[in-house]
Amino acid sequence: MRSGEAKAAGEALLRRLRRLMARTASVEGGDRKQLLALLDDVETTRRGLLKECAEVEGEMRQATVRATAIGAYLRNSQVRRGKRHN
């Protein structure tokens, strides 16, 4: 299970992305330096969010494997006791 710190980090990245998107709306089209800085910030935030997504996906995969193993254990234990699993 994800720790509280990991969840907080993901939430912080989402808040940062929202702030960056709000800042983007206020930038003048001709301000090249500010646009480049915003692009860099957005890309850094995007990479952080992708990393968080990969971690969540891994945890979901692990939970699925555990649930499958528990189901198999349950079916096996019922068969040994003479019960049938429908």
HELIX and SHEET records of a PDB file:
HELIX    1   1 GLY A    4  SER A   26  1                                  23    
HELIX    2   2 ARG A   32  ARG A   80  1                                  49    
END                                                                             
